[in-house]
Amino acid sequence: FCHRFQRAVQENEERELKEQKRLERQREVVEKRRSLAVCTGLDLGLSLAREPQCQEDKDELERLLEKNLSYTWSRRSL
């Protein structure tokens, strides 16, 4: 009985640790998603306030990202 109880306690501790790690990863994903939304103007408050310019801003952001990416790749090939 004692061995089974100790094993059950250990399994519970491992399960709690896995759950904590899962929650931490989930928090990180939410923070990254929120950061991305703010940076791209997709945040609900920002997008409602800037609705007419939204598509233009997205296009400009995409152009800047592509330009930066191509610049980075051209520097790496040197």
Gaussian input, Z-matrix of N, CA and C with variables (Angstrom, degrees):
# hf/3-21g

backbone

0 1
 N
 C     1     B1
 C     2     B2     1     A1
 N     3     B3     2     A2     1     D1
 C     4     B4     3     A3     2     D2
 C     5     B5     4     A4     3     D3
 N     6     B6     5     A5     4     D4
 C     7     B7     6     A6     5     D5
 C     8     B8     7     A7     6     D6
 N     9     B9     8     A8     7     D7
 C    10    B10     9     A9     8     D8
 C    11    B11    10    A10     9     D9
 N    12    B12    11    A11    10    D10
 C    13    B13    12    A12    11    D11
 C    14    B14    13    A13    12    D12
 N    15    B15    14    A14    13    D13
 C    16    B16    15    A15    14    D14
 C    17    B17    16    A16    15    D15
 N    18    B18    17    A17    16    D16
 C    19    B19    18    A18    17    D17
 C    20    B20    19    A19    18    D18
 N    21    B21    20    A20    19    D19
 C    22    B22    21    A21    20    D20
 C    23    B23    22    A22    21    D21
 N    24    B24    23    A23    22    D22
 C    25    B25    24    A24    23    D23
 C    26    B26    25    A25    24    D24
 N    27    B27    26    A26    25    D25
 C    28    B28    27    A27    26    D26
 C    29    B29    28    A28    27    D27
 N    30    B30    29    A29    28    D28
 C    31    B31    30    A30    29    D29
 C    32    B32    31    A31    30    D30
 N    33    B33    32    A32    31    D31
 C    34    B34    33    A33    32    D32
 C    35    B35    34    A34    33    D33
 N    36    B36    35    A35    34    D34
 C    37    B37    36    A36    35    D35
 C    38    B38    37    A37    36    D36
 N    39    B39    38    A38    37    D37
 C    40    B40    39    A39    38    D38
 C    41    B41    40    A40    39    D39
 N    42    B42    41    A41    40    D40
 C    43    B43    42    A42    41    D41
 C    44    B44    43    A43    42    D42
 N    45    B45    44    A44    43    D43
 C    46    B46    45    A45    44    D44
 C    47    B47    46    A46    45    D45
 N    48    B48    47    A47    46    D46
 C    49    B49    48    A48    47    D47
 C    50    B50    49    A49    48    D48
 N    51    B51    50    A50    49    D49
 C    52    B52    51    A51    50    D50
 C    53    B53    52    A52    51    D51
 N    54    B54    53    A53    52    D52
 C    55    B55    54    A54    53    D53
 C    56    B56    55    A55    54    D54
 N    57    B57    56    A56    55    D55
 C    58    B58    57    A57    56    D56
 C    59    B59    58    A58    57    D57
 N    60    B60    59    A59    58    D58
 C    61    B61    60    A60    59    D59
 C    62    B62    61    A61    60    D60
 N    63    B63    62    A62    61    D61
 C    64    B64    63    A63    62    D62
 C    65    B65    64    A64    63    D63
 N    66    B66    65    A65    64    D64
 C    67    B67    66    A66    65    D65
 C    68    B68    67    A67    66    D66
 N    69    B69    68    A68    67    D67
 C    70    B70    69    A69    68    D68
 C    71    B71    70    A70    69    D69
 N    72    B72    71    A71    70    D70
 C    73    B73    72    A72    71    D71
 C    74    B74    73    A73    72    D72
 N    75    B75    74    A74    73    D73
 C    76    B76    75    A75    74    D74
 C    77    B77    76    A76    75    D75
 N    78    B78    77    A77    76    D76
 C    79    B79    78    A78    77    D77
 C    80    B80    79    A79    78    D78
 N    81    B81    80    A80    79    D79
 C    82    B82    81    A81    80    D80
 C    83    B83    82    A82    81    D81
 N    84    B84    83    A83    82    D82
 C    85    B85    84    A84    83    D83
 C    86    B86    85    A85    84    D84
 N    87    B87    86    A86    85    D85
 C    88    B88    87    A87    86    D86
 C    89    B89    88    A88    87    D87
 N    90    B90    89    A89    88    D88
 C    91    B91    90    A90    89    D89
 C    92    B92    91    A91    90    D90
 N    93    B93    92    A92    91    D91
 C    94    B94    93    A93    92    D92
 C    95    B95    94    A94    93    D93
 N    96    B96    95    A95    94    D94
 C    97    B97    96    A96    95    D95
 C    98    B98    97    A97    96    D96
 N    99    B99    98    A98    97    D97
 C   100   B100    99    A99    98    D98
 C   101   B101   100   A100    99    D99
 N   102   B102   101   A101   100   D100
 C   103   B103   102   A102   101   D101
 C   104   B104   103   A103   102   D102
 N   105   B105   104   A104   103   D103
 C   106   B106   105   A105   104   D104
 C   107   B107   106   A106   105   D105
 N   108   B108   107   A107   106   D106
 C   109   B109   108   A108   107   D107
 C   110   B110   109   A109   108   D108
 N   111   B111   110   A110   109   D109
 C   112   B112   111   A111   110   D110
 C   113   B113   112   A112   111   D111
 N   114   B114   113   A113   112   D112
 C   115   B115   114   A114   113   D113
 C   116   B116   115   A115   114   D114
 N   117   B117   116   A116   115   D115
 C   118   B118   117   A117   116   D116
 C   119   B119   118   A118   117   D117
 N   120   B120   119   A119   118   D118
 C   121   B121   120   A120   119   D119
 C   122   B122   121   A121   120   D120
 N   123   B123   122   A122   121   D121
 C   124   B124   123   A123   122   D122
 C   125   B125   124   A124   123   D123
 N   126   B126   125   A125   124   D124
 C   127   B127   126   A126   125   D125
 C   128   B128   127   A127   126   D126
 N   129   B129   128   A128   127   D127
 C   130   B130   129   A129   128   D128
 C   131   B131   130   A130   129   D129
 N   132   B132   131   A131   130   D130
 C   133   B133   132   A132   131   D131
 C   134   B134   133   A133   132   D132
 N   135   B135   134   A134   133   D133
 C   136   B136   135   A135   134   D134
 C   137   B137   136   A136   135   D135
 N   138   B138   137   A137   136   D136
 C   139   B139   138   A138   137   D137
 C   140   B140   139   A139   138   D138
 N   141   B141   140   A140   139   D139
 C   142   B142   141   A141   140   D140
 C   143   B143   142   A142   141   D141
 N   144   B144   143   A143   142   D142
 C   145   B145   144   A144   143   D143
 C   146   B146   145   A145   144   D144
 N   147   B147   146   A146   145   D145
 C   148   B148   147   A147   146   D146
 C   149   B149   148   A148   147   D147
 N   150   B150   149   A149   148   D148
 C   151   B151   150   A150   149   D149
 C   152   B152   151   A151   150   D150
 N   153   B153   152   A152   151   D151
 C   154   B154   153   A153   152   D152
 C   155   B155   154   A154   153   D153
 N   156   B156   155   A155   154   D154
 C   157   B157   156   A156   155   D155
 C   158   B158   157   A157   156   D156
 N   159   B159   158   A158   157   D157
 C   160   B160   159   A159   158   D158
 C   161   B161   160   A160   159   D159
 N   162   B162   161   A161   160   D160
 C   163   B163   162   A162   161   D161
 C   164   B164   163   A163   162   D162
 N   165   B165   164   A164   163   D163
 C   166   B166   165   A165   164   D164
 C   167   B167   166   A166   165   D165
 N   168   B168   167   A167   166   D166
 C   169   B169   168   A168   167   D167
 C   170   B170   169   A169   168   D168
 N   171   B171   170   A170   169   D169
 C   172   B172   171   A171   170   D170
 C   173   B173   172   A172   171   D171
 N   174   B174   173   A173   172   D172
 C   175   B175   174   A174   173   D173
 C   176   B176   175   A175   174   D174
 N   177   B177   176   A176   175   D175
 C   178   B178   177   A177   176   D176
 C   179   B179   178   A178   177   D177
 N   180   B180   179   A179   178   D178
 C   181   B181   180   A180   179   D179
 C   182   B182   181   A181   180   D180
 N   183   B183   182   A182   181   D181
 C   184   B184   183   A183   182   D182
 C   185   B185   184   A184   183   D183
 N   186   B186   185   A185   184   D184
 C   187   B187   186   A186   185   D185
 C   188   B188   187   A187   186   D186
 N   189   B189   188   A188   187   D187
 C   190   B190   189   A189   188   D188
 C   191   B191   190   A190   189   D189
 N   192   B192   191   A191   190   D190
 C   193   B193   192   A192   191   D191
 C   194   B194   193   A193   192   D192
 N   195   B195   194   A194   193   D193
 C   196   B196   195   A195   194   D194
 C   197   B197   196   A196   195   D195
 N   198   B198   197   A197   196   D196
 C   199   B199   198   A198   197   D197
 C   200   B200   199   A199   198   D198
 N   201   B201   200   A200   199   D199
 C   202   B202   201   A201   200   D200
 C   203   B203   202   A202   201   D201
 N   204   B204   203   A203   202   D202
 C   205   B205   204   A204   203   D203
 C   206   B206   205   A205   204   D204
 N   207   B207   206   A206   205   D205
 C   208   B208   207   A207   206   D206
 C   209   B209   208   A208   207   D207
 N   210   B210   209   A209   208   D208
 C   211   B211   210   A210   209   D209
 C   212   B212   211   A211   210   D210
 N   213   B213   212   A212   211   D211
 C   214   B214   213   A213   212   D212
 C   215   B215   214   A214   213   D213
 N   216   B216   215   A215   214   D214
 C   217   B217   216   A216   215   D215
 C   218   B218   217   A217   216   D216
 N   219   B219   218   A218   217   D217
 C   220   B220   219   A219   218   D218
 C   221   B221   220   A220   219   D219
 N   222   B222   221   A221   220   D220
 C   223   B223   222   A222   221   D221
 C   224   B224   223   A223   222   D222
 N   225   B225   224   A224   223   D223
 C   226   B226   225   A225   224   D224
 C   227   B227   226   A226   225   D225
 N   228   B228   227   A227   226   D226
 C   229   B229   228   A228   227   D227
 C   230   B230   229   A229   228   D228
 N   231   B231   230   A230   229   D229
 C   232   B232   231   A231   230   D230
 C   233   B233   232   A232   231   D231

   B1=1.4593
   B2=1.5283
   B3=1.3077
   B4=1.4656
   B5=1.5342
   B6=1.3282
   B7=1.4650
   B8=1.5279
   B9=1.3192
   B10=1.4679
   B11=1.5215
   B12=1.3264
   B13=1.4597
   B14=1.5341
   B15=1.3193
   B16=1.4682
   B17=1.5275
   B18=1.3225
   B19=1.4601
   B20=1.5349
   B21=1.3247
   B22=1.4659
   B23=1.5298
   B24=1.3213
   B25=1.4661
   B26=1.5278
   B27=1.3339
   B28=1.4588
   B29=1.5316
   B30=1.3244
   B31=1.4635
   B32=1.5236
   B33=1.3273
   B34=1.4660
   B35=1.5257
   B36=1.3320
   B37=1.4631
   B38=1.5249
   B39=1.3271
   B40=1.4647
   B41=1.5230
   B42=1.3243
   B43=1.4641
   B44=1.5258
   B45=1.3361
   B46=1.4620
   B47=1.5264
   B48=1.3310
   B49=1.4588
   B50=1.5260
   B51=1.3343
   B52=1.4636
   B53=1.5233
   B54=1.3218
   B55=1.4606
   B56=1.5279
   B57=1.3345
   B58=1.4637
   B59=1.5251
   B60=1.3314
   B61=1.4619
   B62=1.5232
   B63=1.3418
   B64=1.4605
   B65=1.5292
   B66=1.3402
   B67=1.4583
   B68=1.5273
   B69=1.3280
   B70=1.4635
   B71=1.5321
   B72=1.3335
   B73=1.4675
   B74=1.5246
   B75=1.3270
   B76=1.4605
   B77=1.5321
   B78=1.3361
   B79=1.4634
   B80=1.5313
   B81=1.3374
   B82=1.4628
   B83=1.5265
   B84=1.3227
   B85=1.4656
   B86=1.5216
   B87=1.3291
   B88=1.4631
   B89=1.5285
   B90=1.3341
   B91=1.4619
   B92=1.5227
   B93=1.3286
   B94=1.4617
   B95=1.5189
   B96=1.3220
   B97=1.4623
   B98=1.5260
   B99=1.3303
   B100=1.4594
   B101=1.5278
   B102=1.3241
   B103=1.4583
   B104=1.5243
   B105=1.3126
   B106=1.4607
   B107=1.5261
   B108=1.3234
   B109=1.4626
   B110=1.5188
   B111=1.3176
   B112=1.4583
   B113=1.5242
   B114=1.3293
   B115=1.4715
   B116=1.5202
   B117=1.3050
   B118=1.4620
   B119=1.5227
   B120=1.3300
   B121=1.4528
   B122=1.5132
   B123=1.3281
   B124=1.4572
   B125=1.5148
   B126=1.3157
   B127=1.4529
   B128=1.5240
   B129=1.3049
   B130=1.4629
   B131=1.5212
   B132=1.3130
   B133=1.4566
   B134=1.5138
   B135=1.3094
   B136=1.4623
   B137=1.5173
   B138=1.3178
   B139=1.4628
   B140=1.5247
   B141=1.3135
   B142=1.4604
   B143=1.5200
   B144=1.3163
   B145=1.4613
   B146=1.5236
   B147=1.3349
   B148=1.4588
   B149=1.5270
   B150=1.2920
   B151=1.4691
   B152=1.5286
   B153=1.3279
   B154=1.4637
   B155=1.5298
   B156=1.3037
   B157=1.4530
   B158=1.5136
   B159=1.2891
   B160=1.4584
   B161=1.5264
   B162=1.3171
   B163=1.4664
   B164=1.5222
   B165=1.3200
   B166=1.4652
   B167=1.5211
   B168=1.3263
   B169=1.4609
   B170=1.5227
   B171=1.3218
   B172=1.4643
   B173=1.5211
   B174=1.3370
   B175=1.4628
   B176=1.5258
   B177=1.3236
   B178=1.4614
   B179=1.5236
   B180=1.3121
   B181=1.4569
   B182=1.5203
   B183=1.3196
   B184=1.4607
   B185=1.5285
   B186=1.3237
   B187=1.4663
   B188=1.5263
   B189=1.3326
   B190=1.4616
   B191=1.5201
   B192=1.3214
   B193=1.4611
   B194=1.5216
   B195=1.3193
   B196=1.4663
   B197=1.5253
   B198=1.3347
   B199=1.4631
   B200=1.5270
   B201=1.3172
   B202=1.4581
   B203=1.5193
   B204=1.3146
   B205=1.4594
   B206=1.5257
   B207=1.3198
   B208=1.4662
   B209=1.5220
   B210=1.3353
   B211=1.4606
   B212=1.5257
   B213=1.3260
   B214=1.4646
   B215=1.5170
   B216=1.3344
   B217=1.4679
   B218=1.5164
   B219=1.3233
   B220=1.4653
   B221=1.5240
   B222=1.3142
   B223=1.4681
   B224=1.5196
   B225=1.3167
   B226=1.4652
   B227=1.5197
   B228=1.3119
   B229=1.4613
   B230=1.5253
   B231=1.3383
   B232=1.4714
   B233=1.4728
   A1=110.84
   A2=116.44
   A3=121.05
   A4=111.17
   A5=116.88
   A6=120.54
   A7=111.26
   A8=116.42
   A9=119.51
   A10=110.63
   A11=116.40
   A12=120.55
   A13=110.33
   A14=116.93
   A15=120.65
   A16=110.94
   A17=116.59
   A18=120.44
   A19=110.19
   A20=116.54
   A21=120.23
   A22=110.76
   A23=116.99
   A24=121.00
   A25=109.74
   A26=116.39
   A27=120.81
   A28=110.84
   A29=116.92
   A30=120.17
   A31=111.12
   A32=116.68
   A33=120.17
   A34=110.90
   A35=116.78
   A36=120.58
   A37=110.52
   A38=116.79
   A39=120.75
   A40=110.86
   A41=116.45
   A42=121.04
   A43=110.30
   A44=117.02
   A45=120.61
   A46=111.02
   A47=117.03
   A48=121.16
   A49=110.65
   A50=117.06
   A51=120.65
   A52=110.84
   A53=116.80
   A54=121.05
   A55=110.50
   A56=117.17
   A57=120.57
   A58=110.77
   A59=117.30
   A60=120.84
   A61=110.81
   A62=116.47
   A63=120.48
   A64=110.59
   A65=116.69
   A66=120.47
   A67=111.38
   A68=116.66
   A69=120.33
   A70=110.58
   A71=116.98
   A72=120.14
   A73=110.73
   A74=116.00
   A75=120.18
   A76=110.25
   A77=117.17
   A78=120.88
   A79=110.89
   A80=116.29
   A81=120.06
   A82=111.25
   A83=116.57
   A84=120.43
   A85=110.10
   A86=116.73
   A87=120.51
   A88=110.12
   A89=117.16
   A90=120.25
   A91=111.01
   A92=117.13
   A93=120.44
   A94=110.56
   A95=116.29
   A96=120.50
   A97=110.10
   A98=115.94
   A99=120.50
   A100=110.16
   A101=116.54
   A102=120.82
   A103=110.67
   A104=116.39
   A105=120.86
   A106=110.62
   A107=116.32
   A108=120.34
   A109=110.69
   A110=116.98
   A111=120.30
   A112=110.20
   A113=116.55
   A114=120.35
   A115=112.00
   A116=117.78
   A117=120.42
   A118=112.56
   A119=117.60
   A120=120.21
   A121=112.70
   A122=117.00
   A123=119.97
   A124=112.31
   A125=116.51
   A126=120.48
   A127=107.80
   A128=117.28
   A129=121.73
   A130=111.96
   A131=117.67
   A132=120.54
   A133=112.28
   A134=116.76
   A135=120.44
   A136=111.47
   A137=116.82
   A138=119.17
   A139=111.32
   A140=117.80
   A141=119.56
   A142=110.68
   A143=116.55
   A144=119.96
   A145=111.76
   A146=117.83
   A147=121.45
   A148=111.57
   A149=117.93
   A150=122.48
   A151=114.41
   A152=121.35
   A153=119.56
   A154=113.17
   A155=117.91
   A156=121.83
   A157=112.21
   A158=117.93
   A159=122.45
   A160=112.33
   A161=117.88
   A162=120.44
   A163=111.00
   A164=116.65
   A165=120.14
   A166=110.66
   A167=116.84
   A168=120.86
   A169=111.21
   A170=116.30
   A171=119.68
   A172=110.63
   A173=116.04
   A174=120.06
   A175=110.74
   A176=115.90
   A177=119.75
   A178=110.92
   A179=116.65
   A180=120.70
   A181=110.49
   A182=116.48
   A183=120.24
   A184=111.13
   A185=117.39
   A186=120.68
   A187=111.05
   A188=116.54
   A189=119.96
   A190=111.66
   A191=116.53
   A192=119.80
   A193=111.12
   A194=117.27
   A195=120.59
   A196=110.92
   A197=116.58
   A198=120.76
   A199=110.22
   A200=116.40
   A201=121.11
   A202=110.74
   A203=116.70
   A204=120.58
   A205=110.86
   A206=117.18
   A207=119.21
   A208=110.56
   A209=118.02
   A210=121.57
   A211=110.15
   A212=116.91
   A213=121.39
   A214=110.49
   A215=116.97
   A216=119.97
   A217=111.27
   A218=118.08
   A219=119.35
   A220=110.64
   A221=118.16
   A222=121.18
   A223=110.78
   A224=117.70
   A225=120.75
   A226=111.59
   A227=117.12
   A228=119.58
   A229=112.04
   A230=117.08
   A231=120.04
   A232=112.03
   D1=-42.54
   D2=-177.10
   D3=-61.43
   D4=-41.91
   D5=179.81
   D6=-65.64
   D7=-41.52
   D8=178.79
   D9=-64.61
   D10=-39.72
   D11=179.56
   D12=-64.58
   D13=-45.53
   D14=179.34
   D15=-62.94
   D16=-39.95
   D17=178.41
   D18=-64.98
   D19=-40.47
   D20=178.71
   D21=-64.56
   D22=-40.25
   D23=178.28
   D24=-63.23
   D25=-44.10
   D26=179.57
   D27=-63.57
   D28=-42.49
   D29=178.23
   D30=-62.65
   D31=-38.94
   D32=177.97
   D33=-63.87
   D34=-42.31
   D35=178.83
   D36=-63.07
   D37=-42.98
   D38=178.70
   D39=-64.05
   D40=-40.15
   D41=179.08
   D42=-64.19
   D43=-42.62
   D44=178.78
   D45=-63.94
   D46=-40.40
   D47=178.63
   D48=-63.78
   D49=-43.60
   D50=177.52
   D51=-61.44
   D52=-40.52
   D53=179.87
   D54=-65.17
   D55=-41.50
   D56=177.99
   D57=-62.52
   D58=-42.69
   D59=178.59
   D60=-64.40
   D61=-40.39
   D62=179.11
   D63=-63.07
   D64=-43.16
   D65=179.26
   D66=-64.92
   D67=-38.69
   D68=178.39
   D69=-64.33
   D70=-44.09
   D71=177.29
   D72=-61.88
   D73=-40.69
   D74=179.82
   D75=-63.93
   D76=-41.47
   D77=177.48
   D78=-61.64
   D79=-42.40
   D80=179.14
   D81=-62.63
   D82=-41.31
   D83=179.31
   D84=-63.47
   D85=-42.70
   D86=179.87
   D87=-64.39
   D88=-41.91
   D89=178.98
   D90=-63.43
   D91=-42.44
   D92=178.86
   D93=-64.28
   D94=-42.17
   D95=-180.00
   D96=-63.43
   D97=-42.33
   D98=179.94
   D99=-65.73
   D100=-41.91
   D101=178.76
   D102=-62.53
   D103=-44.08
   D104=178.65
   D105=-62.60
   D106=-40.86
   D107=-179.68
   D108=-63.89
   D109=-40.63
   D110=179.65
   D111=-68.33
   D112=-42.70
   D113=-178.31
   D114=-65.74
   D115=-33.43
   D116=-177.85
   D117=-95.31
   D118=0.75
   D119=179.82
   D120=77.06
   D121=16.85
   D122=-179.73
   D123=-89.01
   D124=-4.27
   D125=177.03
   D126=-58.46
   D127=137.36
   D128=-172.85
   D129=-54.04
   D130=-47.71
   D131=-179.34
   D132=-63.28
   D133=-41.99
   D134=-179.39
   D135=-70.10
   D136=-41.58
   D137=-176.46
   D138=-68.68
   D139=-33.73
   D140=178.17
   D141=-71.08
   D142=-35.86
   D143=-178.74
   D144=-74.50
   D145=-24.64
   D146=-174.09
   D147=-121.34
   D148=33.80
   D149=-174.82
   D150=-54.69
   D151=-48.37
   D152=-176.49
   D153=-63.42
   D154=-32.86
   D155=-176.63
   D156=-90.83
   D157=-2.07
   D158=-171.28
   D159=-56.34
   D160=-49.54
   D161=-177.30
   D162=-66.04
   D163=-39.84
   D164=178.13
   D165=-62.37
   D166=-42.17
   D167=179.37
   D168=-64.64
   D169=-40.19
   D170=178.64
   D171=-64.37
   D172=-41.72
   D173=178.94
   D174=-63.87
   D175=-42.93
   D176=179.61
   D177=-64.72
   D178=-42.95
   D179=178.09
   D180=-60.45
   D181=-44.32
   D182=179.66
   D183=-62.14
   D184=-42.68
   D185=177.97
   D186=-61.92
   D187=-44.33
   D188=179.79
   D189=-63.64
   D190=-41.51
   D191=178.97
   D192=-64.67
   D193=-43.03
   D194=178.53
   D195=-63.88
   D196=-41.86
   D197=179.08
   D198=-62.45
   D199=-45.33
   D200=179.75
   D201=-63.56
   D202=-41.94
   D203=-179.86
   D204=-64.81
   D205=-44.70
   D206=179.78
   D207=-66.36
   D208=-36.22
   D209=177.21
   D210=-64.02
   D211=-42.85
   D212=179.01
   D213=-62.16
   D214=-44.77
   D215=-179.38
   D216=-67.37
   D217=-37.14
   D218=179.82
   D219=-67.86
   D220=-34.40
   D221=177.59
   D222=-70.24
   D223=-34.53
   D224=179.54
   D225=-69.02
   D226=-30.13
   D227=-177.16
   D228=-78.81
   D229=-9.26
   D230=179.42
   D231=-71.46

